[in-house]
Amino acid sequence: MSYKNVLFEEQNGIATLTFNRPKSLNALNSQLITEVSAILDEVGENEDIRVLVLTGAGEKAFVAGADITEIATLNPVQARHFSKQGHMVMDKLQDLPIPAIAAVNGFALGGGLEIALSCDFIYASENAKFGLPEINLGIIPGFGGTQRLARIVGKNLAREMIFTGKMIDAAEAERKGIVNRVVGADQLMDEVKKTAGAMAAKGKVSLGAAKQSVNDGMNVDLASGCEIEINAFALCLASEDAKEGTTAFLEKRTPNFKASRKG
């Protein structure tokens, strides 16, 4: 299927979704969000895809935020629908049964940062910039920024970024725990694909269980989180991947994981 605002390709189990509106710094509009939603549905159902990478077209931006020309015309009812639409996509991204990596190659502002925060982790180029500048427009983040950022950096730092709307560079984002790794712009996709390839070689069942255990455990107390882990561990041991992994270890060979996520 072809898309107007995004590019999508898959190779060796790694899918790459590229936001493709470089003339507007890949700003999010309703059509782009709808296209991303459809792609995430496809990715979630495709057993051949083991890792998803998200990045932006051009050298300037991952996603520089929402399309201001569109949101400036919204009435409250339309604004609620737009925000709800964005939240649904962020939830789909967060809940994918496979790892998702944000490869941030420039501005990740507003909705762009919210997309990146919905991924499992972020690699960034040295020229990347991060922020939630909505306060400068008289509005607030609408795609989960007030919630996900605070869960990563803590309430105080999140408040400072959201209340001032200031941008931070890649190095500071790494220090604050927003970004896992910062590399040169010409190395970004190579490093992301290297990590994606390492994860793609793991078992689908265990990757999905690990991701779900971390995500679900973040929203409950420690005892409940440990119970989530216990149940996920038991389910993993029942999978063909667990049998292959343990057998390969004992036979001193590389495992060949083939189990389906769907059992």
C-alpha positions as CSV (number, residue, x, y, z in Angstrom):
1,M,0.0,0.0,0.0
2,S,1.3,3.5,-0.8
3,Y,1.0,6.4,1.6
4,K,1.1,10.2,1.0
5,N,2.8,11.4,4.1
6,V,5.0,8.4,5.2
7,L,7.3,5.9,3.7
8,F,7.3,2.3,4.8
9,E,9.7,-0.5,4.1
10,E,10.7,-3.9,5.6
11,Q,13.9,-5.8,5.2
12,N,15.3,-8.7,7.1
13,G,12.6,-8.4,9.8
14,I,13.2,-4.7,10.4
15,A,10.5,-2.3,9.3
16,T,11.3,1.4,8.9
17,L,8.5,4.1,9.0
18,T,9.7,7.4,7.8
19,F,7.7,10.6,8.3
20,N,7.8,12.2,4.9
21,R,6.7,15.8,4.9
22,P,10.2,17.4,4.9
23,K,9.0,20.7,3.5
24,S,7.0,21.2,6.7
25,L,9.6,19.5,8.9
26,N,7.4,16.4,9.0
27,A,4.7,18.1,10.9
28,L,1.8,16.0,12.0
29,N,-1.6,16.4,10.4
30,S,-4.7,14.3,10.6
31,Q,-3.9,12.4,7.4
32,L,-0.4,11.5,8.5
33,I,-1.7,10.3,11.8
34,T,-4.3,8.1,10.1
35,E,-1.7,6.6,7.8
36,V,0.6,5.8,10.8
37,S,-2.3,4.2,12.6
38,A,-2.9,1.9,9.6
39,I,0.8,1.0,9.4
40,L,0.9,0.1,13.1
41,D,-2.1,-2.2,12.6
42,E,-0.2,-3.9,9.8
43,V,3.0,-4.1,11.7
44,G,1.3,-5.7,14.7
45,E,-0.2,-8.4,12.6
46,N,2.9,-9.2,10.5
47,E,4.9,-12.0,12.0
48,D,7.8,-11.3,9.6
49,I,8.4,-7.9,11.3
50,R,10.4,-8.2,14.5
51,V,11.5,-4.6,15.1
52,L,10.1,-1.2,14.0
53,V,12.2,1.9,13.4
54,L,10.7,5.4,13.2
55,T,12.6,8.3,11.7
56,G,12.0,11.5,9.7
57,A,12.8,12.4,6.1
58,G,15.4,15.1,5.5
59,E,18.2,16.3,7.7
60,K,16.3,18.8,9.8
61,A,13.6,17.0,11.6
62,F,12.2,13.8,13.1
63,V,8.8,15.5,13.6
64,A,8.7,19.2,14.5
65,G,5.3,19.0,16.0
66,A,1.7,19.3,14.9
67,D,0.7,21.1,11.8
68,I,-0.2,24.5,13.2
69,T,-2.2,25.5,10.1
70,E,-4.5,22.7,10.9
71,I,-4.8,22.9,14.7
72,A,-5.3,26.6,14.6
73,T,-8.7,26.0,12.9
74,L,-10.0,23.4,15.4
75,N,-13.0,24.1,17.7
76,P,-13.1,22.3,21.1
77,V,-15.0,19.3,19.8
78,Q,-12.6,18.9,16.8
79,A,-9.6,19.5,19.1
80,R,-10.7,16.7,21.4
81,H,-11.1,14.3,18.4
82,F,-7.6,15.3,17.1
83,S,-6.0,14.7,20.6
84,K,-7.9,11.4,21.0
85,Q,-6.7,10.3,17.5
86,G,-3.1,11.1,18.5
87,H,-3.4,9.2,21.8
88,M,-4.8,6.2,20.0
89,V,-1.7,6.1,17.8
90,M,0.7,6.6,20.7
91,D,-1.0,3.7,22.5
92,K,-0.8,1.5,19.5
93,L,2.9,2.3,19.2
94,Q,3.6,1.7,22.9
95,D,1.6,-1.6,22.9
96,L,3.1,-3.1,19.7
97,P,4.2,-6.7,20.4
98,I,7.6,-5.9,19.0
99,P,10.3,-3.3,20.0
100,A,10.1,0.2,18.4
101,I,13.1,2.5,18.2
102,A,12.9,6.2,17.5
103,A,15.8,7.4,15.4
104,V,15.7,11.1,16.0
105,N,17.6,13.0,13.3
106,G,16.7,16.6,14.1
107,F,13.8,18.4,15.8
108,A,11.6,16.2,17.9
109,L,9.2,18.8,19.2
110,G,5.6,18.5,20.5
111,G,4.0,15.6,18.8
112,G,7.4,14.5,17.6
113,L,8.7,14.1,21.1
114,E,5.5,12.4,22.1
115,I,5.9,9.8,19.3
116,A,9.5,9.2,20.3
117,L,8.5,8.8,24.0
118,S,5.9,6.2,22.9
119,C,8.7,4.1,21.4
120,D,10.7,1.7,23.6
121,F,13.8,3.9,23.4
122,I,15.5,6.7,21.5
123,Y,18.7,7.0,19.6
124,A,19.6,10.5,18.5
125,S,21.9,12.3,16.2
126,E,24.2,15.0,17.7
127,N,22.1,17.7,16.1
128,A,18.8,16.5,17.6
129,K,16.6,18.9,19.6
130,F,13.8,17.9,22.0
131,G,11.0,19.8,23.6
132,L,7.3,20.3,24.3
133,P,6.8,23.9,23.2
134,E,3.0,23.9,23.1
135,I,2.8,26.4,26.0
136,N,4.2,29.0,23.6
137,L,1.1,28.6,21.5
138,G,-1.3,28.9,24.5
139,I,-2.0,25.2,24.5
140,I,-0.5,22.1,26.1
141,P,0.8,18.8,24.8
142,G,-2.1,16.7,23.4
143,F,-0.6,13.3,22.5
144,G,0.5,12.1,26.0
145,G,3.5,14.4,26.6
146,T,2.4,15.6,30.0
147,Q,2.2,11.9,31.1
148,R,5.0,10.0,29.4
149,L,7.7,12.6,29.9
150,A,7.1,12.8,33.7
151,R,7.3,9.0,33.9
152,I,10.8,9.1,32.3
153,V,12.5,12.2,33.8
154,G,10.3,12.8,36.9
155,K,7.7,15.4,37.6
156,N,10.0,18.3,38.3
157,L,12.0,18.2,35.1
158,A,8.9,17.5,33.1
159,R,7.2,20.5,34.6
160,E,10.2,22.7,33.8
161,M,10.2,21.6,30.1
162,I,6.4,21.8,29.7
163,F,5.9,25.1,31.6
164,T,8.8,26.9,29.8
165,G,8.5,25.2,26.4
166,K,12.3,25.2,26.2
167,M,14.2,22.9,23.8
168,I,17.1,20.8,25.0
169,D,19.9,19.3,22.8
170,A,20.7,15.7,22.4
171,A,23.5,15.6,25.0
172,E,21.2,17.0,27.7
173,A,18.4,14.6,26.6
174,E,20.8,11.8,27.1
175,R,21.8,13.0,30.6
176,K,18.1,13.3,31.5
177,G,17.4,9.8,30.5
178,I,15.2,10.7,27.5
179,V,17.8,9.4,25.0
180,N,19.7,6.1,25.2
181,R,22.5,7.0,22.8
182,V,23.8,10.0,20.8
183,V,25.9,9.5,17.7
184,G,26.9,11.5,14.6
185,A,24.2,12.2,12.1
186,D,25.9,10.1,9.5
187,Q,26.1,7.1,11.9
188,L,22.5,7.3,13.3
189,M,20.7,4.8,11.1
190,D,23.6,2.4,11.0
191,E,23.7,2.3,14.8
192,V,19.9,2.0,15.0
193,K,19.9,-0.9,12.5
194,K,22.7,-2.6,14.4
195,T,20.6,-2.6,17.6
196,A,17.5,-3.5,15.7
197,G,19.3,-6.4,14.1
198,A,20.4,-7.7,17.5
199,M,16.9,-7.6,18.8
200,A,15.4,-9.2,15.6
201,A,17.6,-12.2,16.2
202,K,15.8,-12.9,19.6
203,G,12.7,-14.9,20.1
204,K,9.4,-13.1,19.3
205,V,7.6,-14.6,22.3
206,S,10.3,-13.5,24.8
207,L,10.7,-10.0,23.3
208,G,6.9,-9.4,23.5
209,A,6.7,-10.7,27.0
210,A,9.7,-8.6,28.1
211,K,8.2,-5.4,26.6
212,Q,4.7,-6.1,28.0
213,S,6.1,-6.9,31.5
214,V,8.1,-3.6,31.6
215,N,5.2,-1.5,30.3
216,D,2.5,-3.1,32.5
217,G,4.7,-3.1,35.6
218,M,5.3,0.7,35.3
219,N,1.6,1.3,36.2
220,V,1.4,-0.9,39.3
221,D,3.1,-1.4,42.6
222,L,6.3,-3.6,42.9
223,A,4.6,-6.7,44.1
224,S,2.0,-6.6,41.3
225,G,4.7,-5.9,38.8
226,C,6.7,-9.0,40.0
227,E,3.5,-11.1,39.6
228,I,3.2,-9.8,36.0
229,E,6.8,-11.0,35.5
230,I,6.2,-14.4,37.1
231,N,3.3,-15.1,34.8
232,A,5.1,-13.9,31.7
233,F,8.2,-16.0,32.6
234,A,6.0,-19.1,32.9
235,L,4.4,-18.4,29.5
236,C,7.8,-18.0,27.9
237,L,8.9,-21.4,29.2
238,A,6.0,-23.0,27.5
239,S,7.1,-21.6,24.1
240,E,9.0,-23.3,21.4
241,D,11.5,-20.5,21.6
242,A,12.4,-21.4,25.2
243,K,13.0,-25.0,24.1
244,E,15.2,-23.9,21.2
245,G,17.1,-21.4,23.3
246,T,17.9,-23.7,26.2
247,T,18.7,-26.6,23.8
248,A,21.0,-24.3,21.7
249,F,22.8,-23.2,24.9
250,L,23.4,-26.8,26.0
251,E,24.6,-27.8,22.5
252,K,26.8,-24.7,22.3
253,R,25.2,-23.3,19.1
254,T,23.4,-20.2,18.1
255,P,19.6,-20.5,18.6
256,N,17.2,-20.3,15.7
257,F,14.0,-18.8,17.1
258,K,10.9,-19.5,15.0
259,A,8.0,-19.5,17.4
260,S,5.0,-17.4,16.5
261,R,3.8,-14.5,18.8
262,K,0.3,-15.9,18.4
263,G,1.1,-19.3,19.8
